[in-house]
Amino acid sequence: MTSTKFIICAMCGLPASGKTTLCRLLSELATVRGVAGAGEGAGGWPGTADVVHLCYDKIIPQNLDPTVQLVSSNNSQVQQHTLWKEYRHQIIECLDFIIGEVIQKQRTLLQVISNLQIGSGIPSNDVQDISSVQREVWMKMADCLSGEAVQGNDKERCVIILIDDNMFYRSMRYNLYQLARKYSTGFCQIGFECSTDVAIKRNVRRKAKIPEETIITMATKIEQPDASKAPWEANSILIEADEEFDHFILGSVWMLLLSSFLSPVTPLIEEDLEAKEQSRTECASSLLHQADQVLRKYISQTITSSKDELSSTKLRDLASALNLGKTTILDELRKGSLTPPDLPADAESRENFEDFLKNCLRGKMAK
């Protein structure tokens, strides 16, 4: 049985800033290192480090412009933006499912993707519940990843998922960080520092050009990784993308990926609600029990010390009033409307606890 670990690497940069080129170079680098015998102990990686290139442009229709809502409030364009967000949401959902199947159910990446390709892997209570966008995105993701989902015999594998997208808002990348935290995988970010002019010139040479206005608008809105603004972005680097990538940049990125593998995101400690409620119940029960003991003892002492001073009738009235006060205090403690000091842990806290209850009872009697 193989053990698969993941690294989610989010790209952040303008269109035509070199994200796809870097993904291709990293895939080639991983292949070369694999052939060269980058096995266990070689550079800190497990048996094999495989690169999976997830390109959003191959999944989200090109006519959905991510910046339309930034420049216009036209109703049709707002609807277009909403649809664009749904495509992105489904990508995250599908990625969540794939990683979960591999990590939690010990399936291979190839098995999970193969099932998605035949349409049997999309989770739903009813086939009719699967939306057209969900089906389209999940099938496209399966096709996109099928050529890269390798299956080997190594005992340990690391799958590096390169998220090839503009990711110009920090919130877009945070969804990926949350996913890494959920499964305790590696997570890192690469910010591409590319000038608007260079991006526009490169865009002209692309087969699938995008409107120049989109690049200009995105350049004014982009939020590069910055740990001073978001501590979860600490494992990030910014690379100079105006020129061609050299070996130094590739080496820096590769070390970032290795660092992410060696230091996966720490998952949130989920509260055990049942245990928490049980603890609360036990604490409340202990509080009431100890308060009842303190009040009973104080009432007994008060009545005993008053026997020589009060008639039997007045003594009965005093006992009745004290017990009524005790019942009221215990009821207030039970409801939480009365908050005493912490439960007694030592002599001093015990004394404070007793004094608090005695004063409360005296206050009831004085009314």
C-alpha positions in Angstrom: 0.0 0.0 0.0 1.3 3.4 -1.0 1.3 6.5 1.2 0.5 9.6 -0.7 1.1 13.2 0.5 0.1 16.4 -1.2 1.4 19.9 -1.7 -1.0 22.6 -2.9 0.9 25.3 -4.6 -1.1 28.4 -5.6 0.1 30.7 -8.3 -0.6 34.5 -8.2 0.1 36.7 -11.2 -1.3 38.6 -14.1 -2.3 36.8 -17.3 0.8 36.0 -19.4 3.1 36.5 -16.5 4.6 33.0 -16.9 2.6 30.8 -14.6 2.0 28.0 -17.2 5.6 28.2 -18.3 6.8 27.7 -14.8 4.4 24.8 -14.3 5.8 23.1 -17.4 9.4 23.6 -16.3 8.6 22.2 -12.8 7.0 19.2 -14.4 10.1 18.6 -16.5 12.3 19.1 -13.4 10.4 16.5 -11.4 10.7 14.1 -14.3 14.4 14.6 -14.6 14.9 14.2 -10.9 12.8 11.1 -10.9 14.9 9.5 -13.7 18.0 10.5 -11.8 16.9 8.5 -8.8 15.3 11.1 -6.5 14.3 8.4 -4.1 14.0 8.3 -0.3 16.5 10.5 1.3 17.4 12.3 -1.9 16.9 16.0 -1.1 14.3 15.2 1.6 11.6 13.9 -0.8 9.9 10.5 -0.3 10.0 7.8 -3.0 8.8 10.1 -5.8 7.6 13.7 -6.2 5.1 14.0 -9.0 3.9 17.3 -10.4 0.2 17.7 -11.4 -0.6 20.8 -13.4 -4.2 22.1 -12.7 -4.9 24.9 -15.2 -8.0 26.8 -14.6 -8.1 28.1 -18.2 -8.8 24.6 -19.3 -11.8 24.3 -17.0 -13.5 27.7 -16.8 -15.0 29.0 -20.1 -12.9 31.8 -21.6 -15.9 34.1 -22.1 -16.3 34.4 -18.3 -14.2 37.5 -17.5 -13.1 37.5 -13.8 -12.9 41.3 -13.7 -16.3 42.3 -15.1 -17.8 43.0 -11.7 -14.9 45.3 -10.9 -15.6 47.6 -13.8 -19.3 47.4 -14.4 -22.6 46.8 -12.6 -24.4 45.7 -15.7 -26.9 43.0 -14.7 -25.8 40.5 -17.4 -22.2 41.0 -16.5 -23.0 40.5 -12.8 -24.6 37.2 -13.7 -21.6 36.3 -15.7 -19.4 37.0 -12.6 -21.7 34.8 -10.5 -21.3 32.0 -12.9 -17.5 32.4 -12.9 -17.5 32.1 -9.1 -19.6 28.9 -9.3 -17.0 27.3 -11.6 -14.3 28.2 -9.2 -16.3 26.9 -6.3 -16.7 23.6 -8.0 -13.0 23.3 -8.7 -12.3 23.6 -5.0 -15.1 21.1 -4.2 -13.7 18.6 -6.7 -10.1 19.1 -5.4 -11.4 18.5 -1.9 -13.1 15.3 -2.9 -10.0 14.0 -4.8 -7.5 14.7 -1.9 -10.0 13.3 0.6 -10.4 10.0 -1.4 -6.7 9.5 -1.7 -5.7 10.4 1.9 -8.7 9.1 3.9 -9.7 6.1 1.7 -6.2 5.1 0.6 -7.1 5.2 -3.1 -4.6 6.1 -5.8 -5.0 9.4 -7.6 -5.4 7.4 -10.8 -8.3 5.4 -9.4 -10.1 8.5 -8.2 -9.7 10.3 -11.5 -10.7 7.3 -13.6 -13.9 7.0 -11.7 -14.6 10.7 -12.3 -14.0 10.3 -16.0 -16.8 7.7 -16.3 -19.1 9.8 -14.3 -19.4 7.4 -11.3 -17.3 9.3 -8.9 -19.3 12.6 -8.6 -20.8 12.5 -5.0 -24.5 13.2 -4.9 -27.6 11.7 -3.3 -29.3 11.7 -6.6 -27.8 11.9 -10.2 -30.4 14.6 -10.9 -29.0 16.7 -8.0 -25.7 17.2 -9.9 -25.8 20.6 -11.6 -24.7 21.1 -15.2 -21.8 23.3 -14.0 -20.7 20.7 -11.4 -20.7 17.9 -13.9 -18.8 20.0 -16.5 -16.2 21.1 -14.0 -15.6 17.7 -12.4 -15.4 15.9 -15.8 -13.0 18.6 -17.1 -10.8 18.3 -14.0 -10.7 14.6 -14.5 -9.6 15.0 -18.1 -7.1 17.7 -17.1 -5.5 15.5 -14.5 -5.7 12.2 -16.2 -2.5 12.6 -18.2 -0.6 13.6 -15.0 -2.0 11.2 -12.4 0.9 8.7 -12.3 0.8 5.5 -10.4 4.0 3.9 -9.2 5.2 1.3 -6.8 6.9 3.5 -4.4 5.9 3.1 -0.8 5.7 6.9 -0.4 4.7 9.5 -3.0 4.3 13.2 -2.9 1.8 14.8 -5.4 2.5 18.5 -6.0 -0.6 20.2 -7.3 0.3 23.4 -9.2 -2.7 25.7 -9.2 -2.3 27.6 -12.5 -4.6 30.6 -12.2 -4.4 34.4 -11.7 -5.5 34.2 -8.0 -5.4 37.9 -7.9 -7.5 38.2 -4.7 -6.1 36.8 -1.4 -9.5 35.2 -0.6 -9.2 33.0 -3.7 -6.0 31.5 -2.4 -7.3 31.2 1.2 -9.8 28.6 0.0 -6.8 26.5 -1.0 -5.1 27.1 2.3 -8.2 25.9 4.1 -8.1 22.8 2.0 -4.5 22.2 2.9 -5.3 22.7 6.6 -8.2 20.3 6.4 -6.0 17.4 5.2 -2.8 18.7 6.8 -1.0 18.9 3.4 1.8 21.1 2.3 0.8 24.6 1.1 2.8 27.3 -0.6 2.3 30.3 -2.9 4.3 31.8 -5.8 3.7 35.4 -6.6 4.7 36.5 -10.2 6.0 40.1 -10.3 5.4 41.0 -13.9 4.9 44.5 -15.3 1.6 45.3 -17.0 3.4 46.2 -20.3 5.3 42.9 -20.4 2.1 40.9 -19.7 0.3 42.8 -22.5 3.1 42.1 -25.0 3.1 38.4 -24.2 -0.7 38.3 -24.3 -0.6 39.4 -28.0 1.5 36.3 -28.8 -0.8 33.9 -27.1 -3.3 31.7 -29.1 -6.0 32.4 -26.5 -5.7 36.1 -26.0 -7.7 37.9 -23.3 -8.9 41.5 -23.5 -6.1 44.0 -22.7 -8.6 45.8 -20.3 -8.7 42.7 -18.2 -5.0 42.7 -17.6 -4.9 46.4 -16.8 -7.8 46.1 -14.4 -6.4 43.0 -12.7 -3.0 44.8 -12.3 -4.7 47.4 -10.1 -6.5 44.8 -8.0 -3.9 42.1 -7.5 -3.0 41.1 -3.9 0.4 39.4 -3.9 1.3 37.0 -1.1 2.2 39.0 2.0 2.7 37.4 5.4 2.5 40.8 7.1 -1.1 41.1 6.0 -2.0 37.4 6.3 0.2 35.1 8.5 -1.0 32.0 6.7 0.9 33.3 3.6 4.3 32.9 5.3 5.3 30.0 3.1 5.5 32.1 -0.1 8.0 33.6 -2.5 7.8 36.4 -5.1 9.7 35.8 -8.3 10.8 38.2 -11.0 8.7 37.3 -14.1 9.6 40.0 -16.6 12.5 37.9 -17.9 12.8 34.1 -18.7 13.1 31.9 -15.7 16.6 30.8 -14.9 18.0 27.9 -12.8 18.2 30.1 -9.7 14.4 30.8 -9.8 13.7 27.1 -10.5 15.9 26.1 -7.6 14.2 28.6 -5.3 10.7 27.3 -6.2 11.8 23.7 -5.8 13.1 24.4 -2.3 9.8 26.2 -1.5 8.0 23.0 -2.5 10.3 20.8 -0.4 9.8 23.1 2.6 6.1 22.8 2.2 6.4 19.0 2.1 8.5 19.0 5.2 6.2 21.4 7.1 2.5 20.6 6.3 -0.2 22.9 7.5 -1.3 22.1 11.0 -5.0 21.2 11.1 -7.5 22.9 13.3 -8.2 21.1 16.5 -11.9 20.3 16.2 -13.8 20.7 19.4 -15.4 17.5 20.7 -18.8 19.0 21.2 -20.1 16.0 23.1 -17.1 15.9 25.4 -17.4 19.7 25.9 -21.0 19.4 26.8 -20.2 16.5 29.2 -17.5 18.6 30.8 -19.8 21.6 31.2 -22.5 19.4 32.7 -20.1 17.9 35.2 -18.7 21.3 36.1 -22.2 22.7 36.7 -23.1 19.7 38.8 -20.0 20.1 40.9 -20.7 23.8 41.3 -24.3 23.2 42.5 -23.2 20.4 44.8 -20.5 22.4 46.5 -22.7 25.5 46.7 -25.4 23.5 48.3 -23.0 22.1 50.9 -21.7 25.5 51.8 -25.2 27.1 52.1 -26.5 24.2 54.2 -23.6 24.5 56.6 -24.0 28.2 56.9 -27.8 28.0 57.4 -27.2 25.4 60.1 -24.6 27.6 61.9 -26.9 30.6 61.6 -29.9 28.8 63.1 -27.8 27.3 65.9 -26.3 30.6 66.9 -29.8 32.2 66.9 -31.5 29.7 69.2 -30.9 31.7 72.4 -32.0 34.9 70.8 -35.2 34.0 68.9 -38.5 32.4 69.8 -39.3 29.1 68.2 -41.8 30.8 65.9 -39.2 33.4 64.7 -36.6 30.6 64.4 -38.9 28.7 62.1 -39.4 31.8 60.0 -35.7 32.4 59.9 -35.0 28.8 58.8 -37.7 29.1 56.1 -36.3 32.4 54.8 -32.8 31.0 54.7 -33.8 27.9 52.9 -35.8 30.0 50.4 -32.7 32.1 49.8 -30.6 29.0 49.3 -33.1 27.6 46.7 -33.1 31.0 44.9 -29.3 31.1 44.8 -29.0 27.5 43.5 -31.5 28.2 40.8 -29.6 31.3 39.7 -26.4 29.3 39.6 -28.1 26.6 37.6 -29.4 29.2 35.1 -26.1 31.0 34.9 -27.5 34.3 36.0 -25.2 34.2 39.1 -21.4 33.7 38.5 -19.3 32.7 41.5 -15.5 32.6 41.7 -13.8 29.5 40.2 -14.5 26.3 41.9 -12.3 25.8 45.0 -8.9 24.5 44.2 -7.0 25.5 47.3 -7.7 27.0 50.8 -7.8 30.6 49.5 -10.1 29.9 46.6 -12.3 27.8 48.9 -12.6 30.7 51.3 -13.5 33.1 48.5 -16.1 30.7 47.2 -17.7 30.4 50.6 -17.7 34.1 51.4 -19.3 34.8 48.0 -22.2 32.5 48.7 -22.7 33.7 52.3 -22.8 37.3 51.1 -25.4 36.3 48.4 -27.5 34.7 51.1 -27.2 37.7 53.4 -28.3 39.9 50.5 -31.4 37.8 49.9 -32.3 38.0 53.6 -31.8 41.8 53.7 -34.4 42.3 51.0 
